[in-house]
Amino acid sequence: MAGIPIAKPFLGEEEKRAVLEVMESGQFAQGARVAEFEKRFAQYVGRGHGIAVNSGTSALHVALLAHEIGRGQEVVVPALTFFACAATVLLCGGTPTFADIDRGLYTMDPASLKRAVTKKTKAVMPVHLYGQTAEMEAINEVAEANDLIVLEDACQSHGAEYHGEKSGNLGDTSCFSFYPTKNMTTGEGGMILTDDPKIAEQCRLLRDHGQRAKYDHVLIGYNYRMTEFAAAIGLVQLRKLDSFVRKRRENAARLTKGISQIEGLRPPVEGNWMLHSYYQYIVRVEDGFPLSRDSIVQRLSSEGIGCRPSYPGVMYRQKAFRKRPAERSKVAEETVPRLFEIPVHPLVSSSDIDTILSAMDRLRGPE
Ligand SMILES: Cc1ncc(COP(=O)(O)O)c(C=O)c1O
């Protein structure tokens, strides 16, 4: 069955030509295209400095190190997010602690963040999950009151806005991913944005073996450099980003209109002052719906509709964290097993939306 994939990178002739130009240029590693991509991406978000790296995970790792997160320090991350958020804190020697999520928006609950802060807390990592920013006004208030660094994880929120400000411009430093499923891609890739020249310089050193100049190493860093191929694709994708987000929002509006009519299924909510960029379209199964989340995923998948659990469970239950003290985020524990994603990307056509809605409409009936 051909089906409707849950995600599909949207690349065209322009990206092909850009990659060929790099091949012909002979300059493959970090060079002029990377510098241009950093400049343009930082401008798009409204930040002073961009530092391109080879993944969103590298971006988080480097940004945490640049802000001197290390042993004995805690960083608060949301209980519902991708693994890399907590893993990179641990890679720096720090300790991730977990804040619960908001029941309606699924992003970090500022009240829970407040409760999670201890004397050891040095930073907070709000995650703009599924394409919608966290409630940054309240989060920044808690951060300010407790002298915390705010490191935005904007890996899922290219083009999203909060009070008219772009995601990635809402804290001290922000990190993006350009993984193939994201709102824009470079194959693999990432970016750190900041207005602080010292943090920017530290990130530049950390991504390239601490090199200030060729073979002049002033600190121990990594090879997290972005390739020219990735930057060439990124420059084209950035020009298309706003149109991609528009199409995602159009698709989301139609899905929401249809799903609102189905008793027991709840569409995502766009928060006050937020512009959702719909990296993912998340549906919640309410009490009383005749099928469980996993049965719904199975039914829709069998009809060729790309569909999967959002995340299988709260993040701190992952085996890799099993030696960590038990945490409990009540709302996240209760909510996460109810969430699933359906296709919303720009290659989902109007007739695909009809197909998805018709399949969802039939879920209440016999198989
Ligand atoms: C919220 C979040 N943080 C971090 C990452 C890590 O990005 P990458 O896969 O580019 O390493 C991702 C990527 O999937 C993500 O969704």
The ligand as an SDF file (V2000), in Angstrom:
LIG
                    3D

 16 16  0  0  0  0  0  0  0  0999 V2000
   13.1070   18.0860   21.0680 C   0  0  0  0  0  0  0  0  0  0  0  0
   14.3490   17.5820   20.3960 C   0  0  0  0  0  0  0  0  0  0  0  0
   15.5390   17.8430   20.9460 N   0  0  0  0  0  0  0  0  0  0  0  0
   16.6780   17.4190   20.3750 C   0  0  0  0  0  0  0  0  0  0  0  0
   16.6840   16.7000   19.2030 C   0  0  0  0  0  0  0  0  0  0  0  0
   17.9770   16.2060   18.6470 C   0  0  0  0  0  0  0  0  0  0  0  0
   18.1890   16.5750   17.3050 O   0  0  0  0  0  0  0  0  0  0  0  0
   19.0030   15.6390   16.3090 P   0  0  0  0  0  0  0  0  0  0  0  0
   18.1640   14.4600   15.9680 O   0  0  0  0  0  0  0  0  0  0  0  0
   19.2590   16.5200   15.1290 O   0  0  0  0  0  0  0  0  0  0  0  0
   20.2710   15.2590   16.9980 O   0  0  0  0  0  0  0  0  0  0  0  0
   15.4890   16.4130   18.5920 C   0  0  0  0  0  0  0  0  0  0  0  0
   15.4590   15.6760   17.3440 C   0  0  0  0  0  0  0  0  0  0  0  0
   14.8070   14.8700   16.9400 O   0  0  0  0  0  0  0  0  0  0  0  0
   14.2640   16.8500   19.2050 C   0  0  0  0  0  0  0  0  0  0  0  0
   13.0800   16.5830   18.6680 O   0  0  0  0  0  0  0  0  0  0  0  0
  1  2  1  0
  2  3  1  0
  2 15  2  0
  3  4  2  0
  4  5  1  0
  5  6  1  0
  5 12  2  0
  6  7  1  0
  7  8  1  0
  8  9  2  0
  8 10  1  0
  8 11  1  0
 12 13  1  0
 12 15  1  0
 13 14  2  0
 15 16  1  0
M  END
$$$$
